[in-house]
Amino acid sequence: MFQQFLRIVHSGSVQSQFEIAQKLNVSPDMVLQIVRELTTRGYLQGAATLDDCDPNSKHACTDCPMGSACQSSFNTWSLTEKGEKWVTG
């Protein structure tokens, strides 16, 4: 499933969290878990996690690298060199 997620990101088309969830046949929350895991493992970059968010901040979404992605769900994820190698490998 991780490699399938990376292929979707690698395709370059703008995907929403919900579109990716549908393609992977998982919940949108599972997509966020996949993002966290792939970021931790060094395959994905530019992904904020919900742990990074402070919804009480007056600039919560504006200062977030994901922008409004967790709300409107357009990703700002990109593959690291390691991720590129895994997908194109």
PyMOL Python script that loads the backbone (N, CA, C, O; Angstrom):
from pymol import cmd

cmd.read_pdbstr("""\
ATOM      1  N   MET A   1       0.825  -1.195   0.000  1.00  0.00           N
ATOM      2  CA  MET A   1       0.000   0.000   0.000  1.00  0.00           C
ATOM      3  C   MET A   1       0.869   1.259   0.000  1.00  0.00           C
ATOM      4  O   MET A   1       0.516   2.265  -0.616  1.00  0.00           O
ATOM      5  N   PHE A   2       2.023   1.194   0.705  1.00  0.00           N
ATOM      6  CA  PHE A   2       2.906   2.358   0.745  1.00  0.00           C
ATOM      7  C   PHE A   2       3.411   2.704  -0.650  1.00  0.00           C
ATOM      8  O   PHE A   2       3.419   3.869  -1.048  1.00  0.00           O
ATOM      9  N   GLN A   3       3.833   1.676  -1.388  1.00  0.00           N
ATOM     10  CA  GLN A   3       4.356   1.939  -2.721  1.00  0.00           C
ATOM     11  C   GLN A   3       3.249   2.472  -3.636  1.00  0.00           C
ATOM     12  O   GLN A   3       3.500   3.335  -4.477  1.00  0.00           O
ATOM     13  N   GLN A   4       2.049   1.968  -3.474  1.00  0.00           N
ATOM     14  CA  GLN A   4       0.922   2.461  -4.268  1.00  0.00           C
ATOM     15  C   GLN A   4       0.662   3.938  -3.964  1.00  0.00           C
ATOM     16  O   GLN A   4       0.407   4.727  -4.874  1.00  0.00           O
ATOM     17  N   PHE A   5       0.726   4.310  -2.674  1.00  0.00           N
ATOM     18  CA  PHE A   5       0.559   5.709  -2.290  1.00  0.00           C
ATOM     19  C   PHE A   5       1.645   6.564  -2.943  1.00  0.00           C
ATOM     20  O   PHE A   5       1.359   7.626  -3.496  1.00  0.00           O
ATOM     21  N   LEU A   6       2.893   6.094  -2.874  1.00  0.00           N
ATOM     22  CA  LEU A   6       3.996   6.846  -3.461  1.00  0.00           C
ATOM     23  C   LEU A   6       3.831   6.995  -4.970  1.00  0.00           C
ATOM     24  O   LEU A   6       4.196   8.026  -5.534  1.00  0.00           O
ATOM     25  N   ARG A   7       3.288   5.984  -5.619  1.00  0.00           N
ATOM     26  CA  ARG A   7       3.044   6.084  -7.068  1.00  0.00           C
ATOM     27  C   ARG A   7       2.006   7.159  -7.373  1.00  0.00           C
ATOM     28  O   ARG A   7       2.128   7.889  -8.356  1.00  0.00           O
ATOM     29  N   ILE A   8       0.998   7.251  -6.536  1.00  0.00           N
ATOM     30  CA  ILE A   8      -0.030   8.278  -6.725  1.00  0.00           C
ATOM     31  C   ILE A   8       0.599   9.661  -6.595  1.00  0.00           C
ATOM     32  O   ILE A   8       0.336  10.540  -7.415  1.00  0.00           O
ATOM     33  N   VAL A   9       1.429   9.860  -5.570  1.00  0.00           N
ATOM     34  CA  VAL A   9       2.105  11.151  -5.378  1.00  0.00           C
ATOM     35  C   VAL A   9       3.053  11.404  -6.543  1.00  0.00           C
ATOM     36  O   VAL A   9       3.128  12.520  -7.057  1.00  0.00           O
ATOM     37  N   HIS A  10       3.769  10.377  -6.954  1.00  0.00           N
ATOM     38  CA  HIS A  10       4.745  10.503  -8.041  1.00  0.00           C
ATOM     39  C   HIS A  10       4.085  10.878  -9.361  1.00  0.00           C
ATOM     40  O   HIS A  10       4.714  11.510 -10.210  1.00  0.00           O
ATOM     41  N   SER A  11       2.831  10.498  -9.540  1.00  0.00           N
ATOM     42  CA  SER A  11       2.133  10.777 -10.797  1.00  0.00           C
ATOM     43  C   SER A  11       2.031  12.276 -11.070  1.00  0.00           C
ATOM     44  O   SER A  11       1.855  12.698 -12.213  1.00  0.00           O
ATOM     45  N   GLY A  12       2.144  13.081  -9.999  1.00  0.00           N
ATOM     46  CA  GLY A  12       2.156  14.527 -10.178  1.00  0.00           C
ATOM     47  C   GLY A  12       0.788  15.165 -10.278  1.00  0.00           C
ATOM     48  O   GLY A  12       0.674  16.390 -10.251  1.00  0.00           O
ATOM     49  N   SER A  13      -0.240  14.365 -10.391  1.00  0.00           N
ATOM     50  CA  SER A  13      -1.563  14.965 -10.444  1.00  0.00           C
ATOM     51  C   SER A  13      -1.966  15.399  -9.039  1.00  0.00           C
ATOM     52  O   SER A  13      -1.625  14.749  -8.051  1.00  0.00           O
ATOM     53  N   VAL A  14      -2.684  16.491  -8.970  1.00  0.00           N
ATOM     54  CA  VAL A  14      -3.127  16.979  -7.669  1.00  0.00           C
ATOM     55  C   VAL A  14      -4.186  16.019  -7.161  1.00  0.00           C
ATOM     56  O   VAL A  14      -5.199  15.783  -7.820  1.00  0.00           O
ATOM     57  N   GLN A  15      -3.945  15.482  -6.008  1.00  0.00           N
ATOM     58  CA  GLN A  15      -4.859  14.512  -5.420  1.00  0.00           C
ATOM     59  C   GLN A  15      -5.320  15.028  -4.072  1.00  0.00           C
ATOM     60  O   GLN A  15      -4.546  15.640  -3.336  1.00  0.00           O
ATOM     61  N   SER A  16      -6.557  14.785  -3.753  1.00  0.00           N
ATOM     62  CA  SER A  16      -7.016  15.112  -2.415  1.00  0.00           C
ATOM     63  C   SER A  16      -6.831  13.889  -1.539  1.00  0.00           C
ATOM     64  O   SER A  16      -6.734  12.761  -2.022  1.00  0.00           O
ATOM     65  N   GLN A  17      -6.785  14.131  -0.274  1.00  0.00           N
ATOM     66  CA  GLN A  17      -6.694  13.059   0.705  1.00  0.00           C
ATOM     67  C   GLN A  17      -7.834  12.057   0.478  1.00  0.00           C
ATOM     68  O   GLN A  17      -7.644  10.848   0.610  1.00  0.00           O
ATOM     69  N   PHE A  18      -9.001  12.569   0.141  1.00  0.00           N
ATOM     70  CA  PHE A  18     -10.169  11.718  -0.055  1.00  0.00           C
ATOM     71  C   PHE A  18     -10.080  10.922  -1.349  1.00  0.00           C
ATOM     72  O   PHE A  18     -10.497   9.765  -1.395  1.00  0.00           O
ATOM     73  N   GLU A  19      -9.534  11.536  -2.412  1.00  0.00           N
ATOM     74  CA  GLU A  19      -9.340  10.808  -3.670  1.00  0.00           C
ATOM     75  C   GLU A  19      -8.333   9.678  -3.486  1.00  0.00           C
ATOM     76  O   GLU A  19      -8.526   8.571  -3.987  1.00  0.00           O
ATOM     77  N   ILE A  20      -7.268   9.970  -2.769  1.00  0.00           N
ATOM     78  CA  ILE A  20      -6.257   8.945  -2.512  1.00  0.00           C
ATOM     79  C   ILE A  20      -6.865   7.829  -1.674  1.00  0.00           C
ATOM     80  O   ILE A  20      -6.621   6.651  -1.937  1.00  0.00           O
ATOM     81  N   ALA A  21      -7.648   8.189  -0.675  1.00  0.00           N
ATOM     82  CA  ALA A  21      -8.312   7.183   0.162  1.00  0.00           C
ATOM     83  C   ALA A  21      -9.186   6.262  -0.695  1.00  0.00           C
ATOM     84  O   ALA A  21      -9.195   5.046  -0.504  1.00  0.00           O
ATOM     85  N   GLN A  22      -9.907   6.848  -1.624  1.00  0.00           N
ATOM     86  CA  GLN A  22     -10.759   6.033  -2.506  1.00  0.00           C
ATOM     87  C   GLN A  22      -9.921   5.112  -3.383  1.00  0.00           C
ATOM     88  O   GLN A  22     -10.258   3.941  -3.558  1.00  0.00           O
ATOM     89  N   LYS A  23      -8.832   5.637  -3.933  1.00  0.00           N
ATOM     90  CA  LYS A  23      -7.970   4.820  -4.792  1.00  0.00           C
ATOM     91  C   LYS A  23      -7.335   3.664  -4.021  1.00  0.00           C
ATOM     92  O   LYS A  23      -7.143   2.574  -4.560  1.00  0.00           O
ATOM     93  N   LEU A  24      -7.017   3.916  -2.768  1.00  0.00           N
ATOM     94  CA  LEU A  24      -6.385   2.880  -1.945  1.00  0.00           C
ATOM     95  C   LEU A  24      -7.417   2.029  -1.208  1.00  0.00           C
ATOM     96  O   LEU A  24      -7.073   1.033  -0.572  1.00  0.00           O
ATOM     97  N   ASN A  25      -8.678   2.429  -1.300  1.00  0.00           N
ATOM     98  CA  ASN A  25      -9.770   1.746  -0.593  1.00  0.00           C
ATOM     99  C   ASN A  25      -9.537   1.732   0.922  1.00  0.00           C
ATOM    100  O   ASN A  25      -9.691   0.709   1.590  1.00  0.00           O
ATOM    101  N   VAL A  26      -9.161   2.906   1.435  1.00  0.00           N
ATOM    102  CA  VAL A  26      -8.950   3.085   2.874  1.00  0.00           C
ATOM    103  C   VAL A  26      -9.647   4.371   3.305  1.00  0.00           C
ATOM    104  O   VAL A  26     -10.151   5.118   2.467  1.00  0.00           O
ATOM    105  N   SER A  27      -9.675   4.625   4.593  1.00  0.00           N
ATOM    106  CA  SER A  27     -10.279   5.854   5.102  1.00  0.00           C
ATOM    107  C   SER A  27      -9.310   7.026   4.929  1.00  0.00           C
ATOM    108  O   SER A  27      -8.101   6.817   4.832  1.00  0.00           O
ATOM    109  N   PRO A  28      -9.829   8.258   4.891  1.00  0.00           N
ATOM    110  CA  PRO A  28      -8.953   9.434   4.842  1.00  0.00           C
ATOM    111  C   PRO A  28      -7.993   9.486   6.041  1.00  0.00           C
ATOM    112  O   PRO A  28      -6.859   9.946   5.907  1.00  0.00           O
ATOM    113  N   ASP A  29      -8.444   9.019   7.202  1.00  0.00           N
ATOM    114  CA  ASP A  29      -7.552   8.976   8.367  1.00  0.00           C
ATOM    115  C   ASP A  29      -6.387   8.026   8.136  1.00  0.00           C
ATOM    116  O   ASP A  29      -5.272   8.290   8.584  1.00  0.00           O
ATOM    117  N   MET A  30      -6.638   6.923   7.440  1.00  0.00           N
ATOM    118  CA  MET A  30      -5.564   5.983   7.123  1.00  0.00           C
ATOM    119  C   MET A  30      -4.553   6.626   6.188  1.00  0.00           C
ATOM    120  O   MET A  30      -3.355   6.361   6.288  1.00  0.00           O
ATOM    121  N   VAL A  31      -5.029   7.472   5.278  1.00  0.00           N
ATOM    122  CA  VAL A  31      -4.114   8.194   4.387  1.00  0.00           C
ATOM    123  C   VAL A  31      -3.150   9.034   5.223  1.00  0.00           C
ATOM    124  O   VAL A  31      -1.952   9.065   4.943  1.00  0.00           O
ATOM    125  N   LEU A  32      -3.663   9.712   6.242  1.00  0.00           N
ATOM    126  CA  LEU A  32      -2.799  10.518   7.099  1.00  0.00           C
ATOM    127  C   LEU A  32      -1.794   9.645   7.850  1.00  0.00           C
ATOM    128  O   LEU A  32      -0.652  10.052   8.058  1.00  0.00           O
ATOM    129  N   GLN A  33      -2.211   8.461   8.251  1.00  0.00           N
ATOM    130  CA  GLN A  33      -1.280   7.543   8.917  1.00  0.00           C
ATOM    131  C   GLN A  33      -0.193   7.082   7.950  1.00  0.00           C
ATOM    132  O   GLN A  33       0.971   6.959   8.331  1.00  0.00           O
ATOM    133  N   ILE A  34      -0.572   6.832   6.716  1.00  0.00           N
ATOM    134  CA  ILE A  34       0.404   6.445   5.688  1.00  0.00           C
ATOM    135  C   ILE A  34       1.392   7.582   5.467  1.00  0.00           C
ATOM    136  O   ILE A  34       2.598   7.355   5.362  1.00  0.00           O
ATOM    137  N   VAL A  35       0.878   8.805   5.396  1.00  0.00           N
ATOM    138  CA  VAL A  35       1.742   9.978   5.217  1.00  0.00           C
ATOM    139  C   VAL A  35       2.755  10.069   6.359  1.00  0.00           C
ATOM    140  O   VAL A  35       3.945  10.279   6.125  1.00  0.00           O
ATOM    141  N   ARG A  36       2.283   9.914   7.575  1.00  0.00           N
ATOM    142  CA  ARG A  36       3.183   9.975   8.739  1.00  0.00           C
ATOM    143  C   ARG A  36       4.270   8.908   8.651  1.00  0.00           C
ATOM    144  O   ARG A  36       5.449   9.189   8.870  1.00  0.00           O
ATOM    145  N   GLU A  37       3.869   7.700   8.333  1.00  0.00           N
ATOM    146  CA  GLU A  37       4.824   6.595   8.283  1.00  0.00           C
ATOM    147  C   GLU A  37       5.844   6.793   7.164  1.00  0.00           C
ATOM    148  O   GLU A  37       7.039   6.590   7.376  1.00  0.00           O
ATOM    149  N   LEU A  38       5.391   7.181   5.988  1.00  0.00           N
ATOM    150  CA  LEU A  38       6.307   7.382   4.876  1.00  0.00           C
ATOM    151  C   LEU A  38       7.245   8.560   5.112  1.00  0.00           C
ATOM    152  O   LEU A  38       8.393   8.545   4.669  1.00  0.00           O
ATOM    153  N   THR A  39       6.754   9.575   5.808  1.00  0.00           N
ATOM    154  CA  THR A  39       7.608  10.710   6.165  1.00  0.00           C
ATOM    155  C   THR A  39       8.663  10.272   7.168  1.00  0.00           C
ATOM    156  O   THR A  39       9.838  10.611   7.031  1.00  0.00           O
ATOM    157  N   THR A  40       8.243   9.520   8.170  1.00  0.00           N
ATOM    158  CA  THR A  40       9.165   9.022   9.189  1.00  0.00           C
ATOM    159  C   THR A  40      10.236   8.130   8.572  1.00  0.00           C
ATOM    160  O   THR A  40      11.401   8.188   8.964  1.00  0.00           O
ATOM    161  N   ARG A  41       9.842   7.310   7.612  1.00  0.00           N
ATOM    162  CA  ARG A  41      10.785   6.388   6.964  1.00  0.00           C
ATOM    163  C   ARG A  41      11.665   7.065   5.921  1.00  0.00           C
ATOM    164  O   ARG A  41      12.593   6.451   5.395  1.00  0.00           O
ATOM    165  N   GLY A  42      11.372   8.340   5.620  1.00  0.00           N
ATOM    166  CA  GLY A  42      12.220   9.086   4.698  1.00  0.00           C
ATOM    167  C   GLY A  42      11.853   8.972   3.235  1.00  0.00           C
ATOM    168  O   GLY A  42      12.662   9.307   2.370  1.00  0.00           O
ATOM    169  N   TYR A  43      10.638   8.501   2.934  1.00  0.00           N
ATOM    170  CA  TYR A  43      10.206   8.374   1.545  1.00  0.00           C
ATOM    171  C   TYR A  43       9.409   9.576   1.054  1.00  0.00           C
ATOM    172  O   TYR A  43       9.255   9.774  -0.151  1.00  0.00           O
ATOM    173  N   LEU A  44       8.909  10.366   1.975  1.00  0.00           N
ATOM    174  CA  LEU A  44       8.009  11.460   1.651  1.00  0.00           C
ATOM    175  C   LEU A  44       8.447  12.700   2.404  1.00  0.00           C
ATOM    176  O   LEU A  44       8.944  12.610   3.527  1.00  0.00           O
ATOM    177  N   GLN A  45       8.264  13.855   1.788  1.00  0.00           N
ATOM    178  CA  GLN A  45       8.616  15.103   2.463  1.00  0.00           C
ATOM    179  C   GLN A  45       7.541  16.151   2.219  1.00  0.00           C
ATOM    180  O   GLN A  45       6.678  16.007   1.354  1.00  0.00           O
ATOM    181  N   GLY A  46       7.627  17.201   3.008  1.00  0.00           N
ATOM    182  CA  GLY A  46       6.689  18.302   2.848  1.00  0.00           C
ATOM    183  C   GLY A  46       5.325  17.999   3.418  1.00  0.00           C
ATOM    184  O   GLY A  46       4.350  18.680   3.100  1.00  0.00           O
ATOM    185  N   ALA A  47       5.247  16.992   4.251  1.00  0.00           N
ATOM    186  CA  ALA A  47       3.968  16.594   4.810  1.00  0.00           C
ATOM    187  C   ALA A  47       3.905  16.958   6.281  1.00  0.00           C
ATOM    188  O   ALA A  47       4.746  16.537   7.075  1.00  0.00           O
ATOM    189  N   ALA A  48       2.921  17.728   6.628  1.00  0.00           N
ATOM    190  CA  ALA A  48       2.685  18.023   8.039  1.00  0.00           C
ATOM    191  C   ALA A  48       1.783  16.935   8.591  1.00  0.00           C
ATOM    192  O   ALA A  48       1.002  16.330   7.856  1.00  0.00           O
ATOM    193  N   THR A  49       1.891  16.694   9.858  1.00  0.00           N
ATOM    194  CA  THR A  49       0.994  15.734  10.482  1.00  0.00           C
ATOM    195  C   THR A  49       0.032  16.486  11.370  1.00  0.00           C
ATOM    196  O   THR A  49       0.267  17.649  11.700  1.00  0.00           O
ATOM    197  N   LEU A  50      -1.029  15.847  11.753  1.00  0.00           N
ATOM    198  CA  LEU A  50      -1.986  16.493  12.637  1.00  0.00           C
ATOM    199  C   LEU A  50      -1.330  16.878  13.952  1.00  0.00           C
ATOM    200  O   LEU A  50      -1.777  17.812  14.618  1.00  0.00           O
ATOM    201  N   ASP A  51      -0.269  16.163  14.335  1.00  0.00           N
ATOM    202  CA  ASP A  51       0.446  16.498  15.565  1.00  0.00           C
ATOM    203  C   ASP A  51       1.087  17.877  15.481  1.00  0.00           C
ATOM    204  O   ASP A  51       1.311  18.525  16.503  1.00  0.00           O
ATOM    205  N   ASP A  52       1.384  18.327  14.255  1.00  0.00           N
ATOM    206  CA  ASP A  52       2.024  19.626  14.051  1.00  0.00           C
ATOM    207  C   ASP A  52       1.026  20.778  14.092  1.00  0.00           C
ATOM    208  O   ASP A  52       1.421  21.940  14.193  1.00  0.00           O
ATOM    209  N   CYS A  53      -0.237  20.467  14.016  1.00  0.00           N
ATOM    210  CA  CYS A  53      -1.254  21.510  13.906  1.00  0.00           C
ATOM    211  C   CYS A  53      -1.665  22.063  15.266  1.00  0.00           C
ATOM    212  O   CYS A  53      -1.776  21.338  16.255  1.00  0.00           O
ATOM    213  N   ASP A  54      -1.881  23.354  15.276  1.00  0.00           N
ATOM    214  CA  ASP A  54      -2.433  24.013  16.454  1.00  0.00           C
ATOM    215  C   ASP A  54      -3.662  24.773  15.984  1.00  0.00           C
ATOM    216  O   ASP A  54      -3.565  25.934  15.586  1.00  0.00           O
ATOM    217  N   PRO A  55      -4.812  24.125  16.029  1.00  0.00           N
ATOM    218  CA  PRO A  55      -6.022  24.756  15.506  1.00  0.00           C
ATOM    219  C   PRO A  55      -6.407  26.028  16.242  1.00  0.00           C
ATOM    220  O   PRO A  55      -7.232  26.798  15.750  1.00  0.00           O
ATOM    221  N   ASN A  56      -5.825  26.264  17.416  1.00  0.00           N
ATOM    222  CA  ASN A  56      -6.137  27.475  18.166  1.00  0.00           C
ATOM    223  C   ASN A  56      -5.271  28.659  17.758  1.00  0.00           C
ATOM    224  O   ASN A  56      -5.530  29.793  18.159  1.00  0.00           O
ATOM    225  N   SER A  57      -4.249  28.392  16.962  1.00  0.00           N
ATOM    226  CA  SER A  57      -3.389  29.469  16.475  1.00  0.00           C
ATOM    227  C   SER A  57      -4.163  30.294  15.455  1.00  0.00           C
ATOM    228  O   SER A  57      -4.916  29.747  14.649  1.00  0.00           O
ATOM    229  N   LYS A  58      -3.976  31.617  15.493  1.00  0.00           N
ATOM    230  CA  LYS A  58      -4.726  32.450  14.554  1.00  0.00           C
ATOM    231  C   LYS A  58      -4.236  32.266  13.116  1.00  0.00           C
ATOM    232  O   LYS A  58      -4.922  32.650  12.169  1.00  0.00           O
ATOM    233  N   HIS A  59      -3.039  31.674  12.957  1.00  0.00           N
ATOM    234  CA  HIS A  59      -2.499  31.407  11.616  1.00  0.00           C
ATOM    235  C   HIS A  59      -2.347  29.909  11.385  1.00  0.00           C
ATOM    236  O   HIS A  59      -1.475  29.488  10.624  1.00  0.00           O
ATOM    237  N   ALA A  60      -3.170  29.110  12.021  1.00  0.00           N
ATOM    238  CA  ALA A  60      -3.015  27.649  11.992  1.00  0.00           C
ATOM    239  C   ALA A  60      -2.814  27.102  10.582  1.00  0.00           C
ATOM    240  O   ALA A  60      -1.818  26.427  10.323  1.00  0.00           O
ATOM    241  N   CYS A  61      -3.715  27.372   9.692  1.00  0.00           N
ATOM    242  CA  CYS A  61      -3.600  26.806   8.343  1.00  0.00           C
ATOM    243  C   CYS A  61      -2.643  27.584   7.453  1.00  0.00           C
ATOM    244  O   CYS A  61      -1.987  26.996   6.593  1.00  0.00           O
ATOM    245  N   THR A  62      -2.551  28.883   7.645  1.00  0.00           N
ATOM    246  CA  THR A  62      -1.654  29.691   6.809  1.00  0.00           C
ATOM    247  C   THR A  62      -0.200  29.361   7.054  1.00  0.00           C
ATOM    248  O   THR A  62       0.608  29.404   6.126  1.00  0.00           O
ATOM    249  N   ASP A  63       0.147  29.032   8.281  1.00  0.00           N
ATOM    250  CA  ASP A  63       1.535  28.711   8.606  1.00  0.00           C
ATOM    251  C   ASP A  63       1.875  27.243   8.383  1.00  0.00           C
ATOM    252  O   ASP A  63       3.038  26.853   8.486  1.00  0.00           O
ATOM    253  N   CYS A  64       0.891  26.447   8.086  1.00  0.00           N
ATOM    254  CA  CYS A  64       1.087  25.004   7.928  1.00  0.00           C
ATOM    255  C   CYS A  64       1.625  24.697   6.536  1.00  0.00           C
ATOM    256  O   CYS A  64       1.125  25.244   5.553  1.00  0.00           O
ATOM    257  N   PRO A  65       2.644  23.825   6.430  1.00  0.00           N
ATOM    258  CA  PRO A  65       3.150  23.460   5.104  1.00  0.00           C
ATOM    259  C   PRO A  65       2.091  22.780   4.242  1.00  0.00           C
ATOM    260  O   PRO A  65       2.207  22.759   3.017  1.00  0.00           O
ATOM    261  N   MET A  66       1.080  22.237   4.864  1.00  0.00           N
ATOM    262  CA  MET A  66       0.001  21.598   4.118  1.00  0.00           C
ATOM    263  C   MET A  66      -1.073  22.613   3.730  1.00  0.00           C
ATOM    264  O   MET A  66      -2.040  22.270   3.050  1.00  0.00           O
ATOM    265  N   GLY A  67      -0.901  23.862   4.165  1.00  0.00           N
ATOM    266  CA  GLY A  67      -1.896  24.880   3.866  1.00  0.00           C
ATOM    267  C   GLY A  67      -3.247  24.455   4.367  1.00  0.00           C
ATOM    268  O   GLY A  67      -3.421  24.169   5.551  1.00  0.00           O
ATOM    269  N   SER A  68      -4.188  24.414   3.486  1.00  0.00           N
ATOM    270  CA  SER A  68      -5.524  23.975   3.886  1.00  0.00           C
ATOM    271  C   SER A  68      -5.757  22.515   3.512  1.00  0.00           C
ATOM    272  O   SER A  68      -6.902  22.072   3.418  1.00  0.00           O
ATOM    273  N   ALA A  69      -4.696  21.780   3.303  1.00  0.00           N
ATOM    274  CA  ALA A  69      -4.817  20.408   2.815  1.00  0.00           C
ATOM    275  C   ALA A  69      -5.625  19.508   3.728  1.00  0.00           C
ATOM    276  O   ALA A  69      -6.382  18.661   3.255  1.00  0.00           O
ATOM    277  N   CYS A  70      -5.474  19.681   5.025  1.00  0.00           N
ATOM    278  CA  CYS A  70      -6.221  18.789   5.906  1.00  0.00           C
ATOM    279  C   CYS A  70      -7.704  19.136   5.879  1.00  0.00           C
ATOM    280  O   CYS A  70      -8.533  18.335   6.311  1.00  0.00           O
ATOM    281  N   GLN A  71      -8.044  20.306   5.382  1.00  0.00           N
ATOM    282  CA  GLN A  71      -9.447  20.693   5.252  1.00  0.00           C
ATOM    283  C   GLN A  71      -9.934  20.413   3.831  1.00  0.00           C
ATOM    284  O   GLN A  71     -10.902  19.677   3.643  1.00  0.00           O
ATOM    285  N   SER A  72      -9.275  20.990   2.838  1.00  0.00           N
ATOM    286  CA  SER A  72      -9.699  20.755   1.453  1.00  0.00           C
ATOM    287  C   SER A  72      -8.939  19.599   0.831  1.00  0.00           C
ATOM    288  O   SER A  72      -9.328  19.092  -0.220  1.00  0.00           O
ATOM    289  N   SER A  73      -7.864  19.181   1.469  1.00  0.00           N
ATOM    290  CA  SER A  73      -7.157  17.944   1.165  1.00  0.00           C
ATOM    291  C   SER A  73      -6.351  17.905  -0.120  1.00  0.00           C
ATOM    292  O   SER A  73      -6.157  16.822  -0.672  1.00  0.00           O
ATOM    293  N   PHE A  74      -5.881  19.019  -0.614  1.00  0.00           N
ATOM    294  CA  PHE A  74      -4.959  18.961  -1.731  1.00  0.00           C
ATOM    295  C   PHE A  74      -3.566  18.777  -1.173  1.00  0.00           C
ATOM    296  O   PHE A  74      -3.112  19.545  -0.325  1.00  0.00           O
ATOM    297  N   ASN A  75      -2.883  17.733  -1.666  1.00  0.00           N
ATOM    298  CA  ASN A  75      -1.606  17.417  -1.040  1.00  0.00           C
ATOM    299  C   ASN A  75      -0.497  18.342  -1.482  1.00  0.00           C
ATOM    300  O   ASN A  75      -0.533  18.912  -2.572  1.00  0.00           O
ATOM    301  N   THR A  76       0.473  18.478  -0.632  1.00  0.00           N
ATOM    302  CA  THR A  76       1.700  19.199  -0.948  1.00  0.00           C
ATOM    303  C   THR A  76       2.865  18.250  -0.698  1.00  0.00           C
ATOM    304  O   THR A  76       3.976  18.686  -0.394  1.00  0.00           O
ATOM    305  N   TRP A  77       2.610  16.971  -0.824  1.00  0.00           N
ATOM    306  CA  TRP A  77       3.624  15.978  -0.559  1.00  0.00           C
ATOM    307  C   TRP A  77       4.494  15.786  -1.783  1.00  0.00           C
ATOM    308  O   TRP A  77       4.036  15.897  -2.921  1.00  0.00           O
ATOM    309  N   SER A  78       5.739  15.499  -1.529  1.00  0.00           N
ATOM    310  CA  SER A  78       6.640  15.141  -2.611  1.00  0.00           C
ATOM    311  C   SER A  78       7.533  14.011  -2.136  1.00  0.00           C
ATOM    312  O   SER A  78       7.754  13.827  -0.939  1.00  0.00           O
ATOM    313  N   LEU A  79       8.035  13.266  -3.094  1.00  0.00           N
ATOM    314  CA  LEU A  79       8.896  12.145  -2.760  1.00  0.00           C
ATOM    315  C   LEU A  79      10.308  12.623  -2.495  1.00  0.00           C
ATOM    316  O   LEU A  79      10.795  13.554  -3.137  1.00  0.00           O
ATOM    317  N   THR A  80      10.950  11.987  -1.559  1.00  0.00           N
ATOM    318  CA  THR A  80      12.372  12.230  -1.342  1.00  0.00           C
ATOM    319  C   THR A  80      13.119  11.422  -2.404  1.00  0.00           C
ATOM    320  O   THR A  80      12.503  10.695  -3.184  1.00  0.00           O
ATOM    321  N   GLU A  81      14.425  11.549  -2.430  1.00  0.00           N
ATOM    322  CA  GLU A  81      15.237  10.757  -3.358  1.00  0.00           C
ATOM    323  C   GLU A  81      15.002   9.263  -3.097  1.00  0.00           C
ATOM    324  O   GLU A  81      14.881   8.470  -4.031  1.00  0.00           O
ATOM    325  N   LYS A  82      14.940   8.906  -1.842  1.00  0.00           N
ATOM    326  CA  LYS A  82      14.678   7.517  -1.451  1.00  0.00           C
ATOM    327  C   LYS A  82      13.316   7.057  -1.971  1.00  0.00           C
ATOM    328  O   LYS A  82      13.186   5.936  -2.463  1.00  0.00           O
ATOM    329  N   GLY A  83      12.311   7.912  -1.864  1.00  0.00           N
ATOM    330  CA  GLY A  83      10.984   7.598  -2.367  1.00  0.00           C
ATOM    331  C   GLY A  83      10.960   7.443  -3.878  1.00  0.00           C
ATOM    332  O   GLY A  83      10.317   6.536  -4.406  1.00  0.00           O
ATOM    333  N   GLU A  84      11.663   8.331  -4.573  1.00  0.00           N
ATOM    334  CA  GLU A  84      11.770   8.254  -6.035  1.00  0.00           C
ATOM    335  C   GLU A  84      12.382   6.922  -6.454  1.00  0.00           C
ATOM    336  O   GLU A  84      11.904   6.272  -7.384  1.00  0.00           O
ATOM    337  N   LYS A  85      13.438   6.527  -5.761  1.00  0.00           N
ATOM    338  CA  LYS A  85      14.099   5.259  -6.096  1.00  0.00           C
ATOM    339  C   LYS A  85      13.173   4.076  -5.876  1.00  0.00           C
ATOM    340  O   LYS A  85      13.189   3.120  -6.652  1.00  0.00           O
ATOM    341  N   TRP A  86      12.366   4.134  -4.824  1.00  0.00           N
ATOM    342  CA  TRP A  86      11.452   3.022  -4.530  1.00  0.00           C
ATOM    343  C   TRP A  86      10.383   2.913  -5.606  1.00  0.00           C
ATOM    344  O   TRP A  86      10.008   1.812  -6.007  1.00  0.00           O
ATOM    345  N   VAL A  87       9.894   4.054  -6.073  1.00  0.00           N
ATOM    346  CA  VAL A  87       8.828   4.044  -7.081  1.00  0.00           C
ATOM    347  C   VAL A  87       9.374   3.679  -8.461  1.00  0.00           C
ATOM    348  O   VAL A  87       8.763   2.892  -9.184  1.00  0.00           O
ATOM    349  N   THR A  88      10.500   4.239  -8.820  1.00  0.00           N
ATOM    350  CA  THR A  88      11.027   4.025 -10.175  1.00  0.00           C
ATOM    351  C   THR A  88      11.981   2.843 -10.249  1.00  0.00           C
ATOM    352  O   THR A  88      12.307   2.364 -11.335  1.00  0.00           O
ATOM    353  N   GLY A  89      12.431   2.370  -9.077  1.00  0.00           N
ATOM    354  CA  GLY A  89      13.402   1.329  -8.869  1.00  0.00           C
ATOM    355  C   GLY A  89      13.531   0.235  -9.773  1.00  0.00           C
ATOM    356  O   GLY A  89      14.371  -0.641  -9.568  1.00  0.00           O
TER     357      GLY A  89
END
""", "prot")
cmd.dss("prot")
cmd.show_as("cartoon", "prot")
cmd.util.cbc("prot")
cmd.orient("prot")
